[in-house]
Amino acid sequence: MHTVNIHEAKTQLSKLVARAAAGEDIIVAKGGKPTARLGPLEEAPKKRKLGWLQGQIDAPNDIKTPFKDDIEAMFGDRPDKFT
């Protein structure tokens, strides 16, 4: 782990970022006191693809029908006012 003062970090930022991207942890100090850490990021999660379960799940066209009694119990006899 390498420690640099804040002035050096400002003047050498691009080099320090390159070192951090390569896997090195760098501590930035202000007045000799460590204040921040510069390090590599974990690999970003992959974006989810919509519809990846298409054709594998059987869902009803009207999702409210199977839960009609539950909806009426929560909202009374006018469940349509919340749709």
C-alpha positions, 0 to 999 in steps of 0.5 A, spaced: 500 500 500 502 506 497 501 513 501 501 520 498 499 526 500 494 530 497 498 535 493 501 529 490 495 526 489 492 532 485 498 533 481 499 525 479 491 523 479 491 520 472 498 516 474 495 514 481 488 512 478 492 507 473 496 504 478 489 503 482 486 500 476 492 495 476 490 493 483 494 497 487 491 500 493 493 508 494 492 512 501 491 519 500 493 523 506 492 530 508 497 533 513 500 526 514 493 523 516 490 518 512 483 521 509 482 517 503 483 510 499 484 509 492 483 502 489 480 498 484 473 497 482 470 490 482 467 488 476 461 492 474 455 487 474 452 485 468 445 488 465 439 484 466 436 482 460 428 483 460 424 477 458 429 472 460 424 467 463 419 468 457 416 462 455 418 458 462 413 461 466 405 461 466 402 467 468 395 469 468 393 475 463 389 478 469 393 477 475 388 481 480 383 475 479 386 470 483 387 475 489 380 478 488 378 476 495 385 479 498 384 485 494 377 486 497 379 485 504 384 490 504 380 495 500 373 494 501 368 493 496 371 498 491 378 495 489 378 498 482 379 505 485 386 503 486 388 501 479 
